């Protein structure tokens, strides 16, 4: 398959400023009557120091152009709709005459000013709304606070005393780039109202009280249609600092809690209450260990209590992002499949899965229309960014609906070719990868190759990425190879098992095999290649640097260097130890091969990366420098004191791309090293 995106010249992504400034669509919410969609759009603010988010209305029928709904200086994110169709959103903007605070707002569908529904001292997240207008959301409160007012007073005392200390009473203590505590998540309840009329702010009630780490950053919840109960994933502690997620039901009137699903060998994710309120669909996760990657399937839990029904235990795909059809007869889910991330329809009566979308799209934020005819979602591909679409539930056919990009008059974002490379692994397993190439790449003008390795590792490269965008490199003449090696999803559990506990084994040989297939092409230059990756991909880039000198350069972002040390100091240490013993970590650790590194390496790391702590980069940098004949040798270390596992600030993103491209130009293209201007 070859696609020519065909915009003029090298396309907008040749201009780094234009690429970073392009509107990024994320999040989609559907009004109760199905006639309005709202999407979130992020663009850099005027300072270039942060992304500012706004909400846009989209017509699912495609007859009206998209229009911008919010323009707050602090930005807004979507939260949902009231039963009457008024928009709920979260913003840090201040109401007239009030101090700035993170609040839940409502904007009337019929027009008029937005008003505050609820204010929480430390934010509003994951709001769910019942058909009766009851809203439940998460917010972090200090342990001893017995009310929102008490929490605000305690925060003021800490601020006045300049106290930042956190007393931990359990693990984990960090998550991605966040220190956990001293506050912890609780569920709060309020009433959204049904008409959006002006009036006093609604009363906010603490539903759960302080429950420690039971409601963590990865917890999820849903509300019954009648608003009488909330179903949530609930973390319970285990020996050795571990925890597992159960499922509980919480009475909204009393806060009484009862357990719906709890099994020491399984965990549960993403609960969704059925349209009639009688059952809960969940993702059931069989827990992993160093010998077994586990498995996952769909399950049904009676809300009144009873055993978990395993709906799809034999389906060799891993579902997530559950939605019910309005009649309760089926679930619509997402599951990776052979380099794509389609929507699937799963029949509740039989558990039979049917792939709904047959195309190359990756779908997120699916919402089923109230009449059961359509699914509205965001669709992206390797060569097209997320945009709203309408999908037929009858046959999976989709059509785009006019979104923010069309309203802003944006041109197609890429120019080049998208192809698919296939080969066979050393053990006979079929392998595949996406390959993007410049339009002019040919046997007479072969393109240098960049091997870009995805993170995870239990993921698949099947969607558009703003953070690791191959088309920015394509616009500069590179071909970019994006494979799914062993451990990747969408190929069955045995494909994951091939690399389980042996990150440096089959995943490495798979990457070399698919690279061999790519450089055998006449339009790819086998003599000019580089390897890149972030997170697990960064680990693999480090591993490659110590195992082969076939590449001219290696870029390792947020990368593991000492695997045993990294797993014990990361935010998910207990979870990592379920996957890899100290002996396995030592055997698969890149630092053991530091003496063999001959390839120039660019290390990139953020100081607030708690998933792969900064000590990994510091140790790698020392090991590389101490073995260089002079100074740091050909190696470079791009360090971000204020970033985390992901580089999120627009100007820092500019620096990231500029440094990577300069490093590659020096070592792959043979150009002179040019220090990016923003680095001084």
C-alpha positions as CSV (number, residue, x, y, z in Angstrom):
1,X,0.0,0.0,0.0
2,X,1.4,3.4,-1.0
3,X,-0.3,6.7,-0.1
4,X,0.8,10.1,-1.5
5,X,-0.4,12.9,0.7
6,X,0.6,15.3,-2.0
7,X,0.7,18.8,-0.5
8,X,2.9,21.4,-2.2
9,X,6.7,21.5,-1.7
10,X,7.8,19.7,1.4
11,X,4.5,20.4,3.3
12,X,3.8,22.3,6.5
13,X,5.8,19.9,8.6
14,X,9.0,21.0,6.9
15,X,8.6,24.2,9.0
16,X,9.3,23.3,12.6
17,X,7.4,26.3,13.9
18,X,4.4,25.5,11.8
19,X,4.5,21.8,12.9
20,X,4.6,22.7,16.6
21,X,1.9,25.4,16.1
22,X,-0.5,23.2,14.4
23,X,-3.8,22.7,16.3
24,X,-3.8,19.3,18.1
25,X,-7.2,17.7,18.5
26,X,-7.7,15.5,21.6
27,X,-10.9,14.5,23.4
28,X,-14.4,14.1,22.1
29,X,-17.7,14.4,23.9
30,X,-21.2,13.8,22.6
31,X,-24.4,15.6,23.7
32,X,-27.2,13.3,25.1
33,X,-29.3,13.8,21.9
34,X,-26.3,13.0,19.7
35,X,-26.7,16.3,17.7
36,X,-23.6,18.0,19.1
37,X,-20.0,16.9,19.4
38,X,-17.4,18.9,21.3
39,X,-13.6,18.3,20.8
40,X,-10.6,19.8,22.5
41,X,-8.0,21.7,20.5
42,X,-4.6,22.7,21.8
43,X,-2.2,25.3,20.3
44,X,0.8,27.1,21.8
45,X,0.0,30.3,23.6
46,X,1.7,33.6,22.5
47,X,4.7,32.9,24.8
48,X,5.4,29.5,23.4
49,X,5.8,28.2,26.9
50,X,2.7,26.1,27.1
51,X,-0.2,24.7,25.1
52,X,-3.5,26.4,25.5
53,X,-6.7,24.3,25.2
54,X,-10.0,25.4,23.9
55,X,-13.3,23.6,23.1
56,X,-14.9,23.5,19.6
57,X,-18.4,22.3,18.6
58,X,-18.6,19.9,15.7
59,X,-21.8,18.9,13.8
60,X,-21.9,15.1,13.6
61,X,-24.2,15.4,10.5
62,X,-21.5,17.4,8.7
63,X,-23.8,20.2,7.6
64,X,-22.4,23.0,9.8
65,X,-18.7,24.0,10.1
66,X,-17.0,23.6,13.4
67,X,-17.0,26.6,15.7
68,X,-15.0,27.6,18.7
69,X,-16.9,27.6,22.0
70,X,-14.4,28.8,24.7
71,X,-11.7,31.4,24.7
72,X,-10.5,31.5,28.3
73,X,-6.9,32.7,28.8
74,X,-6.2,29.7,31.0
75,X,-7.7,27.2,28.6
76,X,-10.5,24.7,29.0
77,X,-10.9,20.9,28.8
78,X,-14.0,19.0,28.2
79,X,-16.0,17.2,30.9
80,X,-19.3,16.1,29.4
81,X,-22.9,17.3,29.1
82,X,-25.9,17.8,31.3
83,X,-29.0,15.8,30.5
84,X,-30.4,18.9,28.7
85,X,-27.3,19.3,26.5
86,X,-25.5,22.0,28.3
87,X,-21.7,21.7,28.0
88,X,-19.7,20.9,31.1
89,X,-16.0,21.9,31.1
90,X,-13.0,22.4,33.4
91,X,-11.1,25.6,33.6
92,X,-8.7,27.5,35.9
93,X,-10.3,30.9,34.8
94,X,-11.8,33.0,37.5
95,X,-15.5,33.8,37.8
96,X,-16.1,37.6,38.0
97,X,-15.3,38.8,41.5
98,X,-13.6,35.5,42.5
99,X,-10.1,34.2,42.8
100,X,-8.8,31.9,40.2
101,X,-9.4,28.2,40.9
102,X,-9.9,25.0,39.0
103,X,-13.7,24.7,38.6
104,X,-16.3,22.8,36.8
105,X,-18.3,25.1,34.5
106,X,-21.5,24.8,32.5
107,X,-22.2,26.6,29.2
108,X,-25.9,26.7,28.2
109,X,-26.6,25.0,24.9
110,X,-29.1,27.8,24.1
111,X,-26.4,30.5,24.6
112,X,-25.4,32.8,27.4
113,X,-22.6,33.1,29.8
114,X,-21.0,30.0,31.4
115,X,-21.2,29.7,35.2
116,X,-19.4,27.7,37.8
117,X,-21.0,24.4,38.9
118,X,-18.4,23.3,41.4
119,X,-14.9,24.4,42.6
120,X,-12.3,22.1,44.1
121,X,-9.0,23.3,45.6
122,X,-6.8,20.9,43.7
123,X,-8.6,20.3,40.4
124,X,-11.4,18.4,38.8
125,X,-10.9,15.2,36.8
126,X,-12.9,12.5,35.1
127,X,-16.3,13.9,35.6
128,X,-19.2,11.5,34.9
129,X,-22.8,12.6,34.6
130,X,-26.0,10.6,35.1
131,X,-29.2,11.0,33.1
132,X,-30.7,12.7,36.2
133,X,-27.9,15.4,36.3
134,X,-25.8,14.0,39.1
135,X,-22.1,14.7,38.6
136,X,-19.3,12.7,40.2
137,X,-15.7,13.8,39.7
138,X,-12.3,13.2,41.3
139,X,-10.2,15.7,43.2
140,X,-7.3,15.5,45.6
141,X,-7.8,16.6,49.2
142,X,-5.4,16.6,52.1
143,X,-5.8,13.5,54.4
144,X,-7.1,15.3,57.5
145,X,-9.6,17.6,55.7
146,X,-13.2,16.8,56.4
147,X,-14.6,19.4,53.9
148,X,-13.5,21.5,51.0
149,X,-13.3,24.5,53.3
150,X,-11.0,22.6,55.7
151,X,-8.9,21.5,52.8
152,X,-8.5,25.1,51.6
153,X,-7.5,26.2,55.1
154,X,-4.9,23.4,55.5
155,X,-3.4,24.3,52.1
156,X,-3.1,28.0,53.2
157,X,-1.3,27.0,56.4
158,X,1.2,24.9,54.4
159,X,1.8,27.7,52.0
160,X,2.2,30.4,54.7
161,X,4.7,28.1,56.5
162,X,6.4,27.3,53.2
163,X,6.1,23.6,54.0
164,X,6.4,21.2,51.0
165,X,7.2,18.0,52.9
166,X,5.1,14.9,52.2
167,X,4.7,12.1,54.7
168,X,4.2,8.8,52.8
169,X,2.3,5.9,54.3
170,X,2.4,3.6,51.3
171,X,3.7,2.9,47.8
172,X,3.6,4.3,45.1
173,X,4.8,7.8,45.9
174,X,5.2,9.1,42.3
175,X,3.3,8.9,39.0
176,X,4.9,9.9,35.7
177,X,5.9,13.5,36.6
178,X,3.8,14.0,39.7
179,X,4.6,13.5,43.4
180,X,1.7,11.8,45.0
181,X,0.6,13.4,48.2
182,X,0.2,14.8,50.6
183,X,-3.3,15.0,49.1
184,X,-5.1,11.9,47.7
185,X,-8.0,11.5,45.3
186,X,-11.5,11.4,46.6
187,X,-14.8,11.3,44.7
188,X,-17.0,14.4,45.0
189,X,-20.6,14.7,44.0
190,X,-22.7,17.7,42.9
191,X,-25.8,18.4,40.7
192,X,-25.2,19.9,37.3
193,X,-28.8,21.1,36.8
194,X,-30.8,20.6,33.7
195,X,-31.2,24.1,32.2
196,X,-27.9,25.9,32.7
197,X,-29.8,28.9,34.3
198,X,-27.7,31.4,36.2
199,X,-27.7,30.9,40.0
200,X,-25.6,30.0,43.0
201,X,-22.8,27.5,42.7
202,X,-24.0,23.9,43.4
203,X,-23.2,22.2,46.7
204,X,-20.3,19.8,46.5
205,X,-20.3,16.8,48.7
206,X,-17.4,14.5,49.6
207,X,-18.7,11.0,48.6
208,X,-15.8,8.8,49.8
209,X,-13.8,10.7,52.4
210,X,-10.1,10.0,52.7
211,X,-9.4,6.6,51.3
212,X,-5.6,6.7,51.0
213,X,-4.3,5.4,47.7
214,X,-7.5,3.5,46.8
215,X,-8.3,6.1,44.1
216,X,-5.0,6.6,42.4
217,X,-4.0,8.4,39.1
218,X,-5.0,5.3,37.1
219,X,-8.4,4.8,38.7
220,X,-11.6,5.1,36.6
221,X,-15.3,5.4,37.5
222,X,-18.7,5.6,35.9
223,X,-22.2,6.4,37.2
224,X,-25.5,4.6,36.9
225,X,-28.1,6.2,34.6
226,X,-30.3,7.0,37.6
227,X,-27.4,8.6,39.5
228,X,-27.8,6.4,42.6
229,X,-24.4,4.5,42.4
230,X,-20.9,5.0,41.2
231,X,-18.8,2.1,40.0
232,X,-15.0,2.5,40.4
233,X,-11.8,0.7,40.2
234,X,-10.4,0.5,43.7
235,X,-6.8,-0.2,44.6
236,X,-6.1,-2.5,47.5
237,X,-2.6,-2.9,49.0
238,X,-0.6,-6.1,48.8
239,X,2.6,-7.3,50.4
240,X,5.9,-5.8,49.1
241,X,4.5,-2.4,48.3
242,X,2.3,-3.7,45.5
243,X,-1.4,-3.1,44.9
244,X,-4.1,-4.4,42.6
245,X,-7.3,-2.9,41.3
246,X,-10.7,-4.3,42.3
247,X,-14.2,-3.0,41.3
248,X,-16.5,-1.4,43.9
249,X,-20.0,0.2,43.8
250,X,-20.5,3.3,46.0
251,X,-24.0,4.4,47.0
252,X,-24.3,8.1,46.1
253,X,-26.7,8.9,48.9
254,X,-24.8,7.3,51.7
255,X,-21.2,6.7,50.5
256,X,-21.6,3.0,51.4
257,X,-19.3,0.8,49.4
258,X,-19.5,-2.8,48.4
259,X,-17.1,-4.9,46.3
260,X,-18.2,-6.2,43.0
261,X,-15.0,-8.0,41.8
262,X,-11.9,-8.9,43.7
263,X,-9.5,-11.7,42.6
264,X,-5.9,-11.9,43.7
265,X,-5.0,-13.3,40.2
266,X,-6.8,-10.6,38.2
267,X,-7.2,-6.8,38.0
268,X,-10.0,-4.7,36.4
269,X,-9.9,-1.6,34.3
270,X,-12.3,0.9,32.7
271,X,-15.7,0.1,34.2
272,X,-18.8,1.1,32.1
273,X,-22.3,0.8,33.5
274,X,-24.9,-0.7,31.1
275,X,-27.8,1.5,29.8
276,X,-30.3,-0.2,32.0
277,X,-28.0,0.1,35.1
278,X,-28.0,-3.7,35.8
279,X,-24.4,-4.6,34.9
280,X,-20.9,-3.3,34.5
281,X,-18.6,-4.0,31.6
282,X,-14.9,-4.1,32.6
283,X,-11.6,-5.1,31.1
284,X,-10.4,-8.2,33.1
285,X,-6.6,-8.4,33.3
286,X,-4.9,-11.7,34.2
287,X,-1.9,-10.6,36.2
288,X,1.6,-11.1,34.8
289,X,4.7,-12.6,36.3
290,X,8.3,-13.1,35.0
291,X,7.3,-16.2,33.0
292,X,3.9,-15.1,31.7
293,X,2.7,-11.7,30.2
294,X,-0.8,-12.4,31.4
295,X,-3.8,-11.7,29.3
296,X,-6.9,-9.4,29.1
297,X,-10.5,-9.8,28.0
298,X,-13.9,-8.3,28.5
299,X,-16.0,-9.2,31.5
300,X,-19.5,-8.4,32.8
301,X,-20.3,-7.8,36.5
302,X,-23.9,-7.7,37.9
303,X,-24.4,-4.5,39.7
304,X,-26.5,-6.3,42.3
305,X,-23.6,-8.7,42.9
306,X,-22.5,-12.0,41.5
307,X,-19.7,-13.7,39.6
308,X,-17.8,-12.0,36.8
309,X,-18.8,-13.4,33.4
310,X,-15.8,-13.7,31.1
311,X,-17.2,-12.5,27.9
312,X,-14.2,-12.9,25.5
313,X,-11.6,-15.1,27.1
314,X,-10.7,-16.8,23.8
315,X,-10.3,-13.5,21.8
316,X,-6.6,-13.0,21.0
317,X,-6.7,-9.3,21.1
318,X,-6.5,-6.9,24.1
319,X,-9.6,-4.6,24.3
320,X,-9.9,-1.3,26.1
321,X,-12.1,1.9,26.0
322,X,-15.5,0.3,26.5
323,X,-18.8,1.8,25.2
324,X,-22.3,0.3,25.3
325,X,-24.8,0.4,22.4
326,X,-28.0,2.1,23.6
327,X,-30.0,-1.2,23.6
328,X,-27.3,-2.9,25.8
329,X,-26.9,-5.7,23.2
330,X,-23.3,-5.0,22.4
331,X,-20.1,-3.3,23.4
332,X,-17.9,-1.1,21.2
333,X,-14.3,-1.3,22.1
334,X,-10.8,-0.5,20.7
335,X,-8.2,-3.3,20.3
336,X,-4.9,-3.1,18.4
337,X,-4.8,-5.4,15.3
338,X,-1.8,-5.9,12.9
339,X,-0.5,-2.3,13.1
340,X,-4.0,-0.7,13.2
341,X,-6.2,0.2,16.2
342,X,-9.8,-0.4,14.9
343,X,-13.2,-0.3,16.6
344,X,-14.8,-3.7,17.4
345,X,-18.4,-4.7,18.2
346,X,-18.7,-7.4,20.8
347,X,-22.1,-9.1,21.2
348,X,-23.1,-9.3,24.9
349,X,-25.1,-12.5,24.4
350,X,-22.4,-14.5,22.8
351,X,-19.1,-12.6,23.3
352,X,-18.5,-12.8,19.6
353,X,-16.1,-9.9,18.4
354,X,-16.5,-8.4,15.0
355,X,-14.0,-5.8,13.6
356,X,-16.2,-2.8,12.9
357,X,-13.7,-0.5,11.1
358,X,-11.8,-2.3,8.3
359,X,-9.5,0.6,7.4
360,X,-6.0,1.7,8.6
361,X,-7.4,4.1,11.2
362,X,-6.6,4.3,14.9
363,X,-9.8,5.3,16.8
364,X,-10.2,7.0,20.2
365,X,-12.9,8.7,22.3
366,X,-15.7,6.6,20.7
367,X,-19.2,7.7,21.5
368,X,-22.3,5.7,20.3
369,X,-25.2,7.8,19.1
370,X,-28.5,7.6,21.1
371,X,-30.3,6.0,18.1
372,X,-27.6,3.2,17.9
373,X,-26.8,4.0,14.2
374,X,-23.5,5.7,14.5
375,X,-20.2,5.9,16.5
376,X,-18.6,9.2,16.7
377,X,-14.9,9.2,17.4
378,X,-11.5,10.7,16.6
379,X,-9.6,8.9,13.9
380,X,-5.9,9.2,13.0
381,X,-3.5,7.2,10.9
382,X,0.3,7.3,10.6
383,X,-0.1,10.0,8.0
384,X,-3.1,12.0,9.3
385,X,-3.7,13.6,12.7
386,X,-6.8,13.0,14.9
387,X,-10.0,14.3,13.4
388,X,-13.7,13.7,14.1
389,X,-15.5,11.0,12.1
390,X,-18.9,9.4,11.9
391,X,-18.9,5.6,11.6
392,X,-21.8,3.4,10.7
393,X,-22.6,0.7,13.3
394,X,-24.1,-1.3,10.5
395,X,-21.1,-1.7,8.2
396,X,-18.2,0.3,9.7
397,X,-18.1,2.8,6.9
398,X,-16.8,6.1,8.1
399,X,-16.8,9.7,6.8
400,X,-15.0,12.7,8.2
401,X,-17.1,15.5,9.7
402,X,-16.0,19.1,9.4
403,X,-13.7,19.8,12.3
404,X,-11.4,22.6,13.6
405,X,-8.8,21.9,10.9
406,X,-11.3,22.7,8.1
407,X,-12.7,25.7,10.0
408,X,-9.1,27.1,10.2
409,X,-8.4,26.4,6.6
410,X,-5.4,24.2,7.3
411,X,-3.7,22.3,4.4
412,X,-3.0,18.6,4.5
413,X,-0.2,18.1,7.1
414,X,2.1,15.7,5.3
415,X,3.8,15.1,1.9
416,X,5.4,11.8,1.2
417,X,4.7,8.1,0.9
418,X,3.4,5.7,3.4
419,X,4.3,2.1,2.8
420,X,4.2,-1.2,4.8
421,X,7.3,-3.4,5.1
422,X,7.0,-7.1,6.0
423,X,9.5,-9.9,6.6
424,X,10.0,-13.0,8.7
425,X,11.7,-13.1,12.1
426,X,14.5,-15.5,12.8
427,X,12.0,-17.9,14.5
428,X,9.7,-17.8,11.5
429,X,7.2,-15.3,13.0
430,X,5.7,-12.7,10.5
431,X,6.9,-9.2,11.1
432,X,5.6,-5.8,9.8
433,X,6.3,-2.1,10.1
434,X,5.1,1.2,8.7
435,X,7.6,3.1,6.5
436,X,7.3,6.8,5.6
437,X,9.4,8.1,2.7
438,X,10.0,11.4,1.0
439,X,8.0,11.7,-2.3
440,X,11.3,11.9,-4.2
441,X,12.9,8.8,-2.7
442,X,13.8,6.4,-5.6
443,X,16.5,4.0,-6.7
444,X,18.2,7.0,-8.2
445,X,17.9,9.0,-5.0
446,X,17.6,6.6,-2.0
447,X,16.6,8.1,1.3
448,X,18.7,7.7,4.5
449,X,16.8,5.5,7.0
450,X,15.8,6.3,10.6
451,X,14.6,3.3,12.7
452,X,12.1,4.7,15.2
453,X,11.3,2.2,18.0
454,X,8.1,2.6,19.9
455,X,7.8,2.8,23.7
456,X,5.7,0.7,26.0
457,X,7.0,-2.0,25.3
458,X,3.5,-3.6,25.2
459,X,2.1,-1.2,22.7
460,X,1.8,-0.8,18.9
461,X,2.8,2.0,16.6
462,X,-0.4,2.5,14.7
463,X,-1.5,6.2,15.1
464,X,-0.4,9.7,14.4
465,X,2.1,11.1,16.9
466,X,2.8,14.8,17.5
467,X,5.7,14.0,19.9
468,X,7.5,11.6,17.6
469,X,6.3,12.8,14.2
470,X,8.0,10.9,11.3
471,X,6.9,13.5,8.7
472,X,9.1,16.2,10.2
473,X,12.0,13.9,9.4
474,X,10.5,12.9,6.0
475,X,10.3,16.6,5.1
476,X,14.1,16.7,5.6
477,X,14.8,13.7,3.3
478,X,14.7,10.8,5.7
479,X,12.8,7.5,5.4
480,X,11.4,6.5,8.8
481,X,10.8,2.8,9.7
482,X,8.3,2.2,12.6
483,X,8.2,-1.5,13.4
484,X,6.2,-3.6,15.9
485,X,8.8,-6.1,17.3
486,X,8.1,-8.8,19.9
487,X,6.2,-7.5,22.9
488,X,4.0,-5.4,20.6
489,X,0.2,-5.6,20.9
490,X,-2.2,-6.5,18.1
491,X,-0.6,-9.8,17.1
492,X,-1.8,-12.0,19.9
493,X,-0.5,-12.9,23.3
494,X,2.1,-15.3,21.9
495,X,3.7,-12.4,20.1
496,X,4.0,-10.6,23.4
497,X,5.4,-13.8,25.0
498,X,8.2,-14.0,22.5
499,X,10.0,-11.1,24.1
500,X,8.7,-11.5,27.7
501,X,11.5,-11.3,30.2
502,X,14.1,-11.0,27.4
503,X,13.9,-7.4,26.2
504,X,17.4,-7.6,24.6
505,X,16.6,-10.9,22.9
506,X,13.8,-11.4,20.4
507,X,12.7,-7.7,20.3
508,X,16.3,-6.9,19.2
509,X,16.5,-9.5,16.6
510,X,13.1,-8.6,15.3
511,X,14.2,-5.0,14.9
512,X,17.3,-6.0,13.0
513,X,15.3,-8.3,10.7
514,X,12.8,-5.6,9.8
515,X,15.6,-3.1,9.3
516,X,17.3,-5.6,6.9
517,X,14.0,-5.8,4.9
518,X,13.8,-2.0,4.7
519,X,17.4,-1.4,3.6
520,X,17.0,-4.0,0.9
521,X,14.6,-1.6,-0.8
522,X,16.1,0.3,-3.7
523,X,14.6,3.6,-2.5
524,X,16.4,3.3,0.9
525,X,20.1,4.0,1.4
526,X,21.5,1.1,3.4
527,X,24.8,3.0,4.1
528,X,23.1,5.9,6.0
529,X,21.0,4.7,8.9
530,X,20.3,5.7,12.5
531,X,18.3,4.2,15.4
532,X,16.0,6.2,17.7
533,X,13.5,5.5,20.5
534,X,11.9,6.8,23.6
535,X,11.1,5.0,26.9
536,X,11.3,1.3,26.0
537,X,12.4,2.5,22.6
538,X,15.1,4.4,24.3
539,X,16.1,1.3,26.2
540,X,16.3,-0.5,22.9
541,X,18.3,2.3,21.3
542,X,20.9,1.9,24.2
543,X,20.9,-1.8,23.7
544,X,21.5,-1.4,20.0
545,X,24.4,0.9,20.6
546,X,26.2,-1.7,22.7
547,X,25.4,-4.6,20.4
548,X,26.0,-3.4,16.8
549,X,27.8,-0.6,14.9
550,X,25.6,-0.9,11.9
551,X,24.0,2.5,12.6
552,X,25.7,5.9,12.2
553,X,23.9,7.4,15.1
554,X,21.7,6.5,18.0
555,X,19.1,8.8,19.8
556,X,17.9,7.5,23.2
557,X,15.1,9.5,24.8
558,X,13.9,8.9,28.4
559,X,16.0,5.7,28.2
560,X,16.8,2.9,30.6
561,X,20.5,2.2,31.0
562,X,20.8,0.1,34.1
563,X,17.7,-2.0,33.9
564,X,17.8,-3.5,37.3
565,X,18.3,-0.1,39.0
566,X,15.7,1.5,36.8
567,X,12.9,-0.9,37.7
568,X,13.6,-0.5,41.4
569,X,13.6,3.4,41.4
570,X,10.7,4.0,39.0
571,X,7.2,5.0,40.0
572,X,5.9,1.5,39.2
573,X,8.7,-0.5,40.9
574,X,6.3,-3.1,42.3
575,X,4.7,-3.6,38.9
576,X,8.1,-3.9,37.2
577,X,9.1,-6.6,39.6
578,X,6.1,-8.6,38.7
579,X,7.5,-8.7,35.2
580,X,11.2,-9.0,35.6
581,X,13.4,-10.6,38.3
582,X,16.7,-8.9,39.2
583,X,18.6,-11.7,37.3
584,X,16.5,-11.1,34.1
585,X,17.0,-7.3,34.5
586,X,20.8,-7.7,34.8
587,X,21.0,-10.0,31.8
588,X,19.1,-7.6,29.6
589,X,20.7,-4.3,30.9
590,X,22.4,-2.1,28.3
591,X,25.0,-0.8,30.8
592,X,26.7,-4.2,30.7
593,X,27.8,-3.4,27.1
594,X,29.1,0.1,27.6
595,X,32.6,-0.8,26.5
596,X,31.3,-1.9,23.1
597,X,29.6,1.4,22.2
598,X,31.2,2.8,19.1
599,X,28.2,4.7,17.7
600,X,27.6,8.4,18.5
601,X,24.8,8.6,21.0
602,X,22.4,11.5,21.8
603,X,20.8,11.1,25.2
604,X,17.7,13.1,26.0
605,X,16.1,13.2,29.5
606,X,13.8,15.3,31.7
607,X,14.6,15.7,35.4
608,X,11.0,15.2,36.4
609,X,10.7,11.8,34.6
610,X,9.6,9.4,37.4
611,X,8.8,6.5,35.0
612,X,12.5,6.3,33.9
613,X,14.3,8.3,36.6
614,X,17.0,10.9,35.6
615,X,19.7,8.8,37.3
616,X,19.5,6.5,34.2
617,X,20.6,9.3,31.9
618,X,23.3,10.5,34.4
619,X,24.7,7.0,34.7
620,X,24.6,6.5,30.9
621,X,26.3,9.9,30.3
622,X,29.1,9.1,32.7
623,X,29.6,5.6,31.2
624,X,29.8,7.1,27.7
625,X,32.0,10.1,28.6
626,X,34.4,8.1,30.7
627,X,35.2,5.8,27.8
628,X,35.6,8.6,25.2
629,X,39.2,9.4,24.1
630,X,38.5,13.1,24.5
631,X,35.9,15.0,26.4
632,X,32.5,13.4,25.6
633,X,33.7,12.1,22.3
634,X,30.9,12.2,19.6
635,X,28.1,11.9,22.2
636,X,25.6,14.6,23.4
637,X,23.2,14.9,26.3
638,X,20.1,17.1,26.0
639,X,18.8,17.7,29.5
640,X,15.5,19.3,30.4
641,X,15.3,20.4,34.1
642,X,11.6,21.1,33.9
643,X,10.3,18.3,31.7
644,X,9.3,14.7,32.4
645,X,9.0,11.5,30.5
646,X,7.4,13.6,27.7
647,X,8.6,16.9,26.4
648,X,5.5,19.1,26.6
649,X,6.4,22.8,26.4
650,X,6.3,24.1,22.8
651,X,9.7,25.9,22.9
652,X,11.3,22.8,24.5
653,X,9.7,20.7,21.7
654,X,11.4,23.0,19.2
655,X,14.7,22.4,20.9
656,X,14.1,18.7,21.0
657,X,13.5,18.4,17.3
658,X,16.3,20.9,16.4
659,X,18.8,19.0,18.4
660,X,17.8,15.6,17.1
661,X,17.9,16.8,13.5
662,X,21.2,18.5,13.9
663,X,22.7,15.4,15.5
664,X,21.4,13.2,12.7
665,X,22.5,15.6,10.0
666,X,26.1,15.5,11.4
667,X,26.4,11.7,11.7
668,X,24.0,10.4,9.1
669,X,24.2,13.1,6.4
670,X,27.8,14.1,7.0
671,X,27.0,17.8,7.7
672,X,28.8,20.0,10.1
673,X,27.5,20.0,13.7
674,X,25.2,23.0,14.3
675,X,24.2,23.9,17.8
676,X,20.5,24.9,17.9
677,X,20.1,28.6,18.4
678,X,17.8,28.2,21.4
679,X,20.5,26.4,23.3
680,X,22.7,29.5,23.3
